[in-house]
Structure formats: C-alpha cells, structure tokens
C-alpha cells in the first residue's frame, strides 16, 4: 500500500470506527509501528489532521475540541490502483455503450464519474490523458441489436435471434429468454435460456445478425442456477459439468502467472524449482486452449489428457505452417 493510500485509509478508519487502536492500524495498513508513527506525524504537521490519542480507550480518534473535525478532509481524494482502474473502465464502457434504453441514465452517470476522478489534485482531463485503459480484441456490436437485447432483457420478454455460429460456419435461429448481458474481455455476451435446447446458452452479441422482441414472457431462471451454470467453469463459456485443468508454467513465466487470477476457485502453488503449478475447473475447451497457446513453450498441460491432446494438436498444426 502506497503512502497516499495509507493516508486515505487512516482517515477512513477513524470516520468509520471513531476509536482505532494502534494494532488495528498496523494490521489494516500492513506497516511497522515506526512507519505508522511517521505517517501520523506527517498528517498532523502537513495536513493539520485533528487526530489525538485517547488514553481512556487506548486508541486514536478525531479531536472533539476541533470545530471542523467532522468535515476535515485530506487535500484531494486519492484512489487505490483498483479503484482508479474501475472508475476509468466504467467511464470507457459507458462512453462505448450505444444509445438505447439506458441513454437517459448514461449521461448523468458519466458526469458523476468524471467528478469523482477530478476530486483529487488533478482535473478529469489530466487523469484521462495520463492514465489510459486500453482494450484489445473488442468486436463491433450492431447498436440496434444491442438496444433490442436490452429492451427484451429489462422488459422480461422473449427474443427471436439469428446467430452466426462462426466456428461451424452456419447460421442458427433460436427463441430465447434473455437472462443477463455480460461484458467479458472487452466484448458483450448474452446469457439466455434456449427454448429449443431447453438449456442455458451463451451467445456473442456481435455474432447476432438479427433480433426481434416477441410478445411472450421470458422464462425466469434463478440467480443461483445462472451462477452455478455460468460461473462454475472456466471463462464465459462455462457450464455445470466441469473438469480440472492442471498447468505447469516454467520458472520465468511463473513470475507473471503466479499473480494472475484464472478462476475464482483456482489452486496455484510455486514449486521448489521456481515453476508454478496451477489447477482450476473448466467446462469447455476452446477458450481455454486459446489462452494456453499464447504462452507457447512456457507452459505444459499435465491433465486432463483431452486438454493436453487439444493443445498439442494446435501446436503441431502451427509447427507445420513454419516448416514448409
């Protein structure tokens, strides 16, 4: 945690708890007692923070004798890396969102986000210019289709869609009950109940060539069922039936991958030789295979055999292209 983040956290702790003991500060800030003392002195001397030690409670608090203690603020609001990234990402998503059923809400919401970004020492324009959130691989979505999907989703009506199955190279028509729109890896997906297959399915929104709202009530699927189906396996194309992938990254690549989250339920461990063993559940292989392939020879699939074979086949095909 950086120093400015610690200052903000100290202020937040004192407001939320009123009395905060020294050990509580040390645990929350993850610093030594000497560092905490230096931070406290800096806040008092440079920012006139009305923080005092209360012997009766053996804790720190804001000074009751200071009239403006309730409104005392650090000069500017600092965000943690995660908070700043979230705000910038939200602003970009809202900026990219085509006008539709949410259009009246997007403008005021973006204005509020910019006010939050500008509440520190720098203007919103300066923040946006100096800190960028870049996307890669985003596919264009037809605005009219996005509006139609949103309308059906929020009004709880069924949809008739024409969906391009790019991997098979054909077009299918389906009647579906939309459940959720999901933004994943810079692209939009529709989680829906397919009435032909009588099962939950995910459709890439950019692959939908036509969409019509039907005068039929959508089938409701509980949040618990949706989460079990879509969140149990790997990525957006998860499912209820899962296997466990076991990957071994070499010692160099481990320095990066050990800090990555591939799945909420993953089990990752550094080995004595510096390699990194990663285990997690997955349902369908195509997306996972693509993710594994980008690491080339830096990773080996240990199991299951079907996943190992699928990755090996793709490596063999690629090798043939360069051996001509």
Residue frames relative to the residue before (quaternion, step in Angstrom):
aa qw qx qy qz dx dy dz
X 1.0000 0.0000 0.0000 0.0000 0.00 0.00 0.00
X 0.3893 -0.7362 0.5074 0.2213 3.57 -0.76 1.08
X 0.6946 -0.5160 0.3080 0.3955 3.56 -1.26 0.50
X 0.6672 0.4987 -0.3160 0.4542 3.59 0.88 -0.88
X 0.6181 0.5265 -0.3390 0.4752 3.58 1.09 -0.66
X 0.6325 0.5260 -0.3375 0.4576 3.59 1.02 -0.75
X 0.6212 0.5396 -0.3448 0.4517 3.60 0.97 -0.81
X 0.6678 0.4999 -0.2896 0.4694 3.55 0.90 -0.97
X 0.6628 0.5074 -0.3027 0.4600 3.60 1.00 -0.85
X 0.6116 0.5393 -0.3489 0.4619 3.62 1.03 -0.74
X 0.6515 0.5104 -0.3066 0.4702 3.58 0.91 -0.91
X 0.6737 0.5100 -0.2901 0.4494 3.57 0.91 -0.96
X 0.6529 0.5217 -0.3144 0.4503 3.59 0.93 -0.87
X 0.6766 0.4926 -0.2978 0.4591 3.59 0.90 -0.90
X 0.6612 0.4932 -0.3151 0.4693 3.60 1.04 -0.62
X 0.7104 0.4748 -0.2664 0.4460 3.56 0.94 -0.86
X 0.8075 0.2959 -0.1241 0.4950 3.60 0.97 -0.86
X 0.3682 -0.7425 0.4664 0.3092 3.59 1.29 -0.34
X 0.7914 0.0701 -0.0315 0.6064 3.62 0.67 -1.08
X 0.0130 0.8034 -0.5932 0.0504 3.58 -0.74 1.06
X 0.3433 -0.7634 0.5167 0.1799 3.55 -0.68 1.13
X 0.6749 -0.5080 0.3528 0.4025 3.54 -1.25 0.46
X 0.6790 0.4959 -0.3025 0.4489 3.59 0.86 -0.92
X 0.5992 0.5502 -0.3601 0.4568 3.57 1.10 -0.64
X 0.6433 0.5113 -0.3182 0.4728 3.56 0.98 -0.84
X 0.6668 0.5149 -0.3086 0.4417 3.57 0.87 -0.95
X 0.6621 0.5039 -0.3017 0.4656 3.58 1.00 -0.83
X 0.6933 0.4831 -0.2748 0.4587 3.57 0.91 -0.94
X 0.7517 0.4040 -0.2093 0.4774 3.57 0.91 -0.94
X 0.2588 -0.7985 0.4963 0.2215 3.56 1.29 -0.42
X 0.5048 0.6053 -0.4451 0.4251 3.55 0.85 1.07
X 0.5916 -0.5508 0.4429 0.3878 3.54 -1.31 0.14
X 0.6619 -0.4929 0.3787 0.4190 3.57 -1.29 0.27
X 0.6440 0.5279 -0.3242 0.4488 3.60 1.00 -0.80
X 0.6516 0.5039 -0.3161 0.4707 3.60 0.97 -0.82
X 0.6368 0.5207 -0.3305 0.4627 3.59 0.98 -0.83
X 0.6461 0.5211 -0.3244 0.4536 3.61 0.93 -0.83
X 0.6523 0.5097 -0.3122 0.4660 3.58 1.00 -0.84
X 0.6327 0.5268 -0.3240 0.4661 3.59 1.02 -0.81
X 0.6623 0.5169 -0.3006 0.4514 3.55 0.95 -0.92
X 0.6563 0.5035 -0.3075 0.4703 3.57 0.95 -0.87
X 0.6422 0.5229 -0.3239 0.4575 3.58 1.00 -0.81
X 0.6483 0.5126 -0.3191 0.4638 3.60 0.95 -0.83
X 0.6786 0.4892 -0.2921 0.4635 3.58 0.94 -0.84
X 0.7368 0.4461 -0.2430 0.4461 3.58 0.83 -1.01
X 0.7841 0.3632 -0.1795 0.4702 3.57 0.82 -0.98
X 0.7986 0.2826 -0.1347 0.5140 3.58 1.04 -0.77
X 0.4056 -0.7452 0.4461 0.2849 3.57 1.34 0.17
X 0.1975 0.8007 -0.5394 0.1699 3.57 0.98 0.80
X 0.3283 -0.7708 0.5138 0.1846 3.65 -0.68 1.07
X 0.2719 0.7691 -0.5222 0.2488 3.57 0.68 1.15
X 0.0100 -0.8005 0.5979 -0.0414 3.57 -0.80 1.07
X 0.4366 -0.6592 0.5400 0.2886 3.52 -1.33 0.35
X 0.2203 -0.7781 0.5804 0.0959 3.58 -0.85 1.04
X 0.3297 -0.7813 0.4935 0.1931 3.64 -0.26 1.24
X 0.6197 0.5716 -0.3466 0.4113 3.59 1.03 -0.77
X 0.7696 0.3146 -0.1728 0.5281 3.57 0.95 -0.84
X 0.3188 -0.7635 0.4934 0.2684 3.57 1.35 -0.15
X 0.6224 0.4993 -0.3326 0.5027 3.54 0.97 0.95
X 0.4945 -0.6333 0.5055 0.3146 3.54 -1.32 0.25
X 0.0308 0.7796 -0.6248 0.0300 3.56 -1.22 0.56
X 0.5728 -0.5310 0.4671 0.4145 3.55 -1.33 0.06
X 0.5290 -0.6566 0.4463 0.2997 3.56 -1.03 0.84
X 0.3986 -0.7394 0.4970 0.2177 3.60 -0.65 1.16
X 0.6474 0.5492 -0.3207 0.4200 3.61 1.15 -0.52
X 0.6116 0.5328 -0.3525 0.4667 3.59 1.24 -0.24
X 0.4441 -0.7476 0.4286 0.2454 3.56 -0.51 1.20
X 0.7796 0.3407 -0.1964 0.4875 3.58 0.88 -0.83
X 0.2586 0.8027 -0.5055 0.1827 3.59 1.17 0.44
X 0.6542 0.5471 -0.3150 0.4165 3.59 1.05 -0.81
X 0.7638 0.3338 -0.1884 0.5193 3.57 1.13 -0.57
X 0.3737 0.7372 -0.4920 0.2735 3.59 1.26 0.15
X 0.0162 -0.7945 0.6060 -0.0356 3.54 -0.91 0.97
X 0.5114 -0.5616 0.5344 0.3708 3.50 -1.24 0.42
X 0.5306 -0.6390 0.4413 0.3397 3.63 -1.04 0.61
X 0.7963 0.0599 -0.0924 0.5948 3.55 0.12 1.33
X 0.3683 -0.7273 0.5428 0.2019 3.53 -1.18 0.63
X 0.1940 -0.7796 0.5855 0.1091 3.58 -0.79 0.99
X 0.2295 -0.7537 0.6005 0.1364 3.51 -1.12 0.71
X 0.4743 -0.6154 0.5340 0.3334 3.52 -1.19 0.54
X 0.6940 -0.4630 0.3322 0.4400 3.58 -1.25 0.24
X 0.6670 0.5024 -0.2997 0.4613 3.59 0.95 -0.88
X 0.6626 0.5072 -0.3114 0.4548 3.60 0.94 -0.85
X 0.6664 0.4978 -0.3052 0.4636 3.57 0.92 -0.89
X 0.6480 0.5119 -0.3170 0.4665 3.58 0.95 -0.85
X 0.6464 0.5234 -0.3206 0.4532 3.58 0.99 -0.81
X 0.6651 0.5018 -0.3041 0.4619 3.60 0.94 -0.90
X 0.6762 0.4845 -0.2974 0.4685 3.58 0.90 -0.91
X 0.6398 0.5211 -0.3222 0.4641 3.59 1.02 -0.77
X 0.6450 0.5179 -0.3186 0.4629 3.57 0.96 -0.86
X 0.6567 0.5059 -0.3169 0.4608 3.58 0.93 -0.86
X 0.6599 0.5003 -0.3150 0.4637 3.59 0.96 -0.80
X 0.6478 0.5205 -0.3208 0.4545 3.59 0.95 -0.86
X 0.6737 0.4854 -0.2966 0.4718 3.56 0.93 -0.88
X 0.6381 0.5273 -0.3271 0.4558 3.57 1.07 -0.70
X 0.6967 0.4621 -0.2647 0.4806 3.57 1.10 -0.72
X 0.5592 0.6309 -0.3867 0.3739 3.57 1.18 -0.50
X 0.3927 -0.7353 0.5017 0.2312 3.56 -0.70 1.07
X 0.6109 -0.5534 0.4040 0.3967 3.62 -1.15 0.56
X 0.2088 0.7669 -0.5818 0.1727 3.55 -0.94 0.86
X 0.8242 -0.1969 0.1434 0.5113 3.53 -1.05 -0.71
X 0.7072 0.4383 -0.2625 0.4886 3.62 1.20 -0.41
X 0.3779 0.7845 -0.4505 0.1970 3.59 1.27 -0.10
X 0.6655 0.5128 -0.3196 0.4382 3.60 0.96 -0.77
X 0.6940 0.4682 -0.2748 0.4730 3.57 1.18 -0.51
X 0.5920 0.6256 -0.3653 0.3532 3.57 1.08 -0.70
X 0.6506 0.5518 -0.3230 0.4098 3.61 0.89 -0.96
X 0.7100 0.4373 -0.2743 0.4790 3.63 0.69 -1.00
X 0.6380 0.5371 -0.3317 0.4410 3.57 1.02 -0.77
X 0.6593 0.4912 -0.3093 0.4779 3.59 0.96 -0.84
X 0.6133 0.5450 -0.3483 0.4534 3.58 1.05 -0.73
X 0.6592 0.5036 -0.3030 0.4691 3.57 0.97 -0.86
X 0.6278 0.5319 -0.3337 0.4600 3.60 1.01 -0.77
X 0.6600 0.5003 -0.3071 0.4687 3.57 0.96 -0.86
X 0.6202 0.5292 -0.3435 0.4662 3.59 1.08 -0.67
X 0.6384 0.5140 -0.3256 0.4713 3.58 1.03 -0.76
X 0.6629 0.5068 -0.3035 0.4600 3.56 0.94 -0.89
X 0.7215 0.4396 -0.2384 0.4789 3.56 1.09 -0.73
X 0.5080 0.6832 -0.4118 0.3248 3.59 1.25 -0.06
X 0.5924 0.5500 -0.3773 0.4519 3.57 1.27 0.00
X 0.7752 -0.3493 0.2553 0.4603 3.53 -1.16 -0.60
X 0.7401 0.3746 -0.2008 0.5212 3.60 1.26 -0.28
X 0.5650 -0.6010 0.4464 0.3468 3.56 -1.20 0.55
X 0.6447 -0.5162 0.3942 0.4031 3.56 -1.29 0.39
X 0.6337 0.5380 -0.3295 0.4476 3.58 1.05 -0.78
X 0.6505 0.5126 -0.3115 0.4660 3.56 1.03 -0.83
X 0.6359 0.5226 -0.3248 0.4659 3.57 1.00 -0.85
X 0.6853 0.4912 -0.2871 0.4547 3.59 0.87 -0.99
X 0.6656 0.5054 -0.3038 0.4574 3.58 1.07 -0.73
X 0.7463 0.4252 -0.2198 0.4626 3.55 0.98 -0.86
X 0.7667 0.2533 -0.1427 0.5724 3.58 1.15 -0.58
X 0.0814 -0.8278 0.5551 -0.0019 3.56 -0.56 1.16
X 0.1810 -0.7163 0.6591 0.1406 3.53 -1.26 0.61
X 0.1091 -0.8290 0.5481 0.0206 3.58 -0.31 1.26
X 0.2307 -0.7612 0.5906 0.1362 3.54 -1.12 0.71
X 0.1061 -0.7834 0.6097 0.0567 3.54 -1.22 0.48
X 0.8308 0.2122 -0.1629 0.4880 3.54 -0.85 0.96
X 0.3775 0.7192 -0.5044 0.2929 3.60 1.21 0.32
X 0.2241 -0.7843 0.5685 0.1069 3.58 -0.87 0.99
X 0.5289 -0.6690 0.4280 0.2991 3.56 -0.96 0.91
X 0.2128 -0.7703 0.5939 0.0929 3.54 -0.99 0.95
X 0.4634 -0.6602 0.5122 0.2951 3.58 -0.97 0.86
X 0.4663 -0.7187 0.4360 0.2757 3.64 -0.53 1.16
X 0.6521 0.5242 -0.3258 0.4402 3.60 0.92 -0.87
X 0.6549 0.5071 -0.3174 0.4617 3.58 1.00 -0.79
X 0.6351 0.5293 -0.3343 0.4526 3.57 1.00 -0.81
X 0.6448 0.5146 -0.3174 0.4676 3.58 1.00 -0.82
X 0.6499 0.5207 -0.3158 0.4547 3.58 0.97 -0.85
X 0.6568 0.5021 -0.3079 0.4710 3.58 0.94 -0.90
X 0.6552 0.5154 -0.3115 0.4561 3.58 0.94 -0.89
X 0.6482 0.5269 -0.3180 0.4485 3.57 0.95 -0.89
X 0.6835 0.4798 -0.2844 0.4709 3.56 0.87 -0.96
X 0.6416 0.5454 -0.3193 0.4346 3.55 0.99 -0.88
X 0.7527 0.4082 -0.2199 0.4675 3.58 0.80 -1.03
X 0.6968 0.4341 -0.2765 0.4996 3.61 1.13 -0.54
X 0.3741 -0.7649 0.4439 0.2791 3.57 1.40 -0.02
X 0.4071 0.6632 -0.5057 0.3725 3.55 0.81 1.13
X 0.5427 -0.6120 0.4652 0.3384 3.55 -1.24 0.45
X 0.2745 -0.7477 0.5850 0.1526 3.54 -1.32 0.41
X 0.1925 -0.7004 0.6632 0.1802 3.52 -1.29 0.50
X 0.0073 -0.8301 0.5559 -0.0432 3.58 -0.59 1.10
X 0.2357 -0.6900 0.6599 0.1815 3.51 -1.37 0.49
X 0.0597 -0.8385 0.5396 -0.0468 3.54 -0.47 1.28
X 0.3448 -0.7439 0.5433 0.1805 3.55 -0.85 1.04
X 0.1913 -0.7699 0.6009 0.0977 3.56 -0.50 1.19
X 0.2343 -0.8483 0.4594 0.1204 3.52 0.21 1.34
X 0.6477 0.5276 -0.3383 0.4332 3.58 0.98 -0.74
X 0.7308 0.3911 -0.2272 0.5113 3.60 1.02 -0.83
X 0.3994 -0.7491 0.4493 0.2782 3.59 1.23 -0.43
X 0.6497 0.4791 -0.3446 0.4792 3.60 1.07 0.64
X 0.4289 -0.6768 0.5406 0.2563 3.56 -1.36 0.25
X 0.0780 -0.7924 0.6026 0.0540 3.59 -0.94 0.83
X 0.2589 -0.7329 0.6065 0.1674 3.55 -1.20 0.57
X 0.0161 0.8110 -0.5811 0.0657 3.53 -0.86 0.99
X 0.2665 -0.6880 0.6428 0.2060 3.52 -1.29 0.52
X 0.0116 0.8324 -0.5485 0.0787 3.55 -0.59 1.17
X 0.3195 -0.6826 0.6158 0.2297 3.52 -1.34 0.38
X 0.3138 -0.7806 0.5060 0.1901 3.61 -0.32 1.20
X 0.1920 -0.7996 0.5630 0.0821 3.57 -0.98 0.89
X 0.7981 -0.1114 0.1110 0.5816 3.57 0.90 -0.94
X 0.2609 -0.6824 0.6500 0.2091 3.55 -1.29 0.52
X 0.0879 -0.8203 0.5651 -0.0057 3.58 -0.73 1.07
X 0.2030 -0.7485 0.6181 0.1284 3.58 -0.94 0.91
X 0.1007 0.8084 -0.5583 0.1572 3.55 -0.44 1.26
X 0.8440 -0.0480 -0.0152 0.5339 3.56 -0.77 1.10
X 0.7219 -0.4900 0.2252 0.4337 3.54 0.87 1.12
X 0.7079 0.3842 -0.2796 0.5226 3.61 1.18 0.35
X 0.4415 -0.7041 0.5038 0.2358 3.55 -1.27 0.54
X 0.0593 -0.7829 0.6192 0.0053 3.54 -1.11 0.83
X 0.2860 -0.7414 0.5846 0.1633 3.54 -1.20 0.67
X 0.2024 -0.7356 0.6367 0.1120 3.54 -0.78 1.08
X 0.1183 0.8175 -0.5466 0.1377 3.59 -0.62 1.08
X 0.4209 -0.6409 0.5709 0.2935 3.52 -1.35 0.32
X 0.2487 -0.7755 0.5675 0.1213 3.58 -0.64 1.18
X 0.3419 -0.7796 0.4896 0.1887 3.58 -0.55 1.17
X 0.6027 0.5393 -0.3745 0.4535 3.62 1.14 -0.40
X 0.7559 0.3640 -0.1929 0.5089 3.56 0.91 -0.97
X 0.2800 -0.7818 0.5040 0.2375 3.57 1.29 -0.31
X 0.6349 0.4743 -0.3286 0.5138 3.53 0.95 0.97
X 0.5698 -0.5802 0.4592 0.3576 3.54 -1.29 0.33
X 0.0101 -0.7925 0.6089 -0.0328 3.53 -1.05 0.87
X 0.2787 -0.7265 0.5988 0.1898 3.59 -1.29 0.39
X 0.1011 -0.7923 0.6013 0.0226 3.58 -0.91 0.99
X 0.4075 -0.6755 0.5536 0.2668 3.59 -0.93 0.89
X 0.4496 -0.7198 0.4563 0.2674 3.59 -0.65 1.11
X 0.6576 0.5155 -0.3289 0.4400 3.62 0.96 -0.72
X 0.6630 0.4888 -0.3051 0.4780 3.61 1.25 -0.32
X 0.5284 0.6047 -0.4217 0.4210 3.60 1.27 0.05
X 0.2255 -0.8187 0.5208 0.0871 3.59 -0.54 1.22
X 0.7842 0.0078 -0.0170 0.6203 3.60 1.23 -0.35
X 0.0026 0.7922 -0.6095 0.0287 3.56 -1.11 0.74
X 0.0226 -0.7947 0.6059 -0.0303 3.57 -0.94 0.97
X 0.3700 -0.7079 0.5554 0.2315 3.56 -0.95 0.90
X 0.2474 -0.7854 0.5559 0.1134 3.59 -0.80 1.04
X 0.4740 -0.6586 0.5044 0.2952 3.55 -1.20 0.53
X 0.4956 0.6013 -0.4549 0.4311 3.54 0.75 1.14
X 0.4854 -0.6570 0.4872 0.3089 3.57 -1.00 0.75
X 0.4564 -0.6874 0.4956 0.2713 3.56 -0.98 0.84
X 0.4888 -0.6260 0.5191 0.3158 3.52 -1.16 0.63
X 0.3113 -0.7588 0.5453 0.1734 3.57 -0.87 0.96
X 0.0865 -0.7616 0.6413 0.0345 3.53 -1.01 0.93
X 0.4866 -0.7004 0.4364 0.2867 3.58 -0.75 1.02
X 0.6242 -0.5449 0.4122 0.3790 3.55 -1.23 0.55
X 0.6299 0.5471 -0.3336 0.4388 3.56 1.01 -0.83
X 0.6778 0.4856 -0.2938 0.4674 3.58 0.95 -0.88
X 0.6324 0.5278 -0.3268 0.4635 3.57 1.03 -0.80
X 0.6756 0.4930 -0.2970 0.4607 3.57 0.91 -0.91
X 0.6329 0.5277 -0.3364 0.4558 3.57 0.98 -0.79
X 0.7124 0.4687 -0.2650 0.4502 3.55 0.91 -0.92
X 0.7977 0.3510 -0.1681 0.4606 3.57 0.74 -1.07
X 0.7504 0.4194 -0.2257 0.4582 3.60 1.06 -0.61
X 0.5491 0.6552 -0.3977 0.3332 3.58 1.18 -0.27
X 0.7707 0.3254 -0.1807 0.5172 3.58 1.06 -0.69
X 0.7328 -0.4382 0.3087 0.4192 3.54 -1.32 -0.27
X 0.8888 0.0755 -0.0484 0.4495 3.55 -0.97 0.94
X 0.7827 -0.3630 0.2514 0.4387 3.52 -1.36 -0.21
X 0.7216 0.4058 -0.2478 0.5032 3.58 1.11 -0.57
X 0.2065 0.8015 -0.5250 0.1983 3.53 0.95 0.94
X 0.0822 -0.7909 0.6038 0.0557 3.54 -1.28 0.18
X 0.6839 -0.5037 0.3371 0.4061 3.52 -1.29 0.18
X 0.7051 0.4120 -0.2579 0.5164 3.58 1.06 -0.74
X 0.0162 0.8352 -0.5473 0.0516 3.60 -0.56 1.11
X 0.2064 -0.7060 0.6570 0.1654 3.49 -1.42 0.34
X 0.4291 -0.6817 0.5164 0.2906 3.57 -1.26 0.17
X 0.2470 -0.7501 0.5992 0.1313 3.53 -0.82 1.09
X 0.0907 -0.7699 0.6304 0.0409 3.57 -1.03 0.85
X 0.0130 -0.8156 0.5753 -0.0601 3.56 -0.51 1.26
X 0.1523 -0.7724 0.6106 0.0861 3.56 -1.11 0.74
X 0.1580 -0.7960 0.5822 0.0496 3.57 -0.58 1.24
X 0.5144 -0.6487 0.4557 0.3269 3.58 -1.03 0.76
X 0.7242 -0.4935 0.2798 0.3920 3.55 -1.28 0.41
X 0.6496 0.5040 -0.3299 0.4638 3.61 1.05 -0.65
X 0.6986 0.4563 -0.2802 0.4747 3.60 0.78 -1.01
X 0.5601 0.6281 -0.3809 0.3830 3.60 1.13 -0.57
X 0.5874 0.5993 -0.3686 0.4000 3.59 1.11 -0.62
X 0.7032 0.4028 -0.2498 0.5299 3.59 1.19 -0.51
X 0.7146 0.4937 -0.2703 0.4154 3.56 0.72 -1.12
X 0.5948 0.5931 -0.3640 0.4023 3.59 1.08 -0.65
X 0.7100 0.4234 -0.2502 0.5040 3.59 1.22 -0.42
X 0.5770 0.5974 -0.3632 0.4222 3.58 1.30 0.07
X 0.2785 -0.7221 0.6032 0.1927 3.55 -1.25 0.51
X 0.1630 -0.7957 0.5798 0.0633 3.56 -0.55 1.18
X 0.7852 -0.0356 0.0724 0.6139 3.55 1.12 -0.73
X 0.5757 -0.6169 0.4044 0.3528 3.63 -0.99 0.79
X 0.7567 0.3720 -0.2049 0.4970 3.57 1.09 -0.66
X 0.3333 0.7810 -0.4791 0.2223 3.58 1.17 0.43
X 0.2025 -0.7297 0.6380 0.1396 3.52 -1.33 0.43
X 0.0638 0.8206 -0.5606 0.0904 3.58 -0.31 1.26
X 0.0203 0.8179 -0.5716 0.0627 3.56 -0.84 0.96
X 0.3911 -0.6871 0.5642 0.2379 3.56 -1.01 0.91
X 0.3181 -0.7540 0.5481 0.1728 3.57 -0.93 0.92
X 0.6911 -0.4968 0.3309 0.4074 3.57 -1.24 0.36
X 0.7051 0.4461 -0.2684 0.4815 3.60 1.09 -0.64
X 0.6359 -0.5634 0.3224 0.4175 3.60 1.28 0.21
X 0.5381 0.6065 -0.4162 0.4116 3.59 1.23 -0.17
X 0.3244 -0.7478 0.5533 0.1719 3.58 -1.26 0.35
X 0.1805 -0.7878 0.5856 0.0621 3.55 -0.70 1.17
X 0.0485 -0.8221 0.5657 -0.0432 3.57 -0.59 1.20
X 0.0294 -0.7885 0.6140 -0.0183 3.57 -0.88 1.03
X 0.1876 0.7683 -0.5982 0.1287 3.59 -1.01 0.81
X 0.5115 -0.6447 0.4638 0.3279 3.62 -1.18 0.45
X 0.0211 0.7743 -0.6324 -0.0094 3.55 -1.19 0.54
X 0.3760 -0.7407 0.5177 0.2050 3.54 -1.24 0.47
X 0.8095 0.0901 -0.0257 0.5796 3.57 0.71 -1.10
X 0.4963 -0.7432 0.3881 0.2254 3.54 -0.97 0.91
X 0.5688 0.6571 -0.4163 0.2671 3.68 0.84 -0.77
X 0.7055 0.4495 -0.2832 0.4690 3.61 0.75 -0.99
X 0.6513 0.5185 -0.3152 0.4557 3.57 0.98 -0.84
X 0.6224 0.5391 -0.3416 0.4531 3.59 0.97 -0.80
X 0.6539 0.5124 -0.3175 0.4572 3.60 0.92 -0.88
X 0.6594 0.5058 -0.3148 0.4585 3.59 0.97 -0.80
X 0.6558 0.5061 -0.3121 0.4651 3.57 1.01 -0.78
X 0.6484 0.5533 -0.3221 0.4120 3.57 0.95 -0.88
X 0.6297 0.5584 -0.3577 0.4046 3.62 1.00 -0.66
X 0.6530 0.4909 -0.3231 0.4777 3.61 1.22 -0.25
X 0.3526 -0.7873 0.4586 0.2134 3.59 1.31 0.06
X 0.8252 -0.1948 0.1763 0.5000 3.54 -0.92 -1.02
X 0.5180 0.6619 -0.4098 0.3545 3.60 1.25 0.07
X 0.7686 0.2611 -0.1549 0.5631 3.58 1.26 -0.16
X 0.1450 -0.7635 0.6240 0.0815 3.55 -1.19 0.68
X 0.3390 -0.7081 0.5824 0.2112 3.56 -0.99 0.89
X 0.2336 -0.7934 0.5495 0.1179 3.57 -0.61 1.14
X 0.7717 -0.1607 0.1231 0.6029 3.56 1.08 -0.74
X 0.5542 -0.1260 -0.8163 -0.1035 1.51 -2.39 0.87
X 0.6997 -0.4869 0.3208 0.4128 3.57 -1.25 0.31
X 0.6238 0.5531 -0.3491 0.4280 3.61 1.02 -0.75
X 0.6654 0.4826 -0.2978 0.4855 3.60 0.99 -0.82
X 0.6227 0.5398 -0.3295 0.4606 3.58 1.00 -0.83
X 0.6683 0.5048 -0.2890 0.4637 3.57 0.96 -0.93
X 0.6506 0.5291 -0.3177 0.4425 3.59 0.95 -0.90
X 0.6667 0.4834 -0.2963 0.4838 3.60 0.96 -0.86
X 0.6463 0.5249 -0.3203 0.4519 3.59 0.95 -0.87
X 0.6431 0.5287 -0.3221 0.4507 3.61 0.98 -0.81
X 0.6611 0.4974 -0.3070 0.4704 3.58 0.98 -0.81
X 0.6293 0.5161 -0.3325 0.4766 3.60 1.04 -0.75
X 0.6497 0.5218 -0.3155 0.4539 3.60 0.98 -0.85
X 0.6493 0.5106 -0.3159 0.4669 3.60 0.97 -0.83
X 0.6510 0.5107 -0.3128 0.4665 3.56 1.00 -0.86
X 0.6412 0.5384 -0.3249 0.4398 3.59 0.98 -0.84
X 0.6292 0.5453 -0.3329 0.4427 3.58 1.05 -0.76
X 0.6172 0.5649 -0.3441 0.4260 3.59 1.04 -0.73
X 0.7543 0.3840 -0.1967 0.4949 3.56 1.08 -0.75
X 0.6368 0.5235 -0.3324 0.4583 3.61 1.28 0.02
X 0.4499 0.6944 -0.4562 0.3277 3.61 1.24 0.14
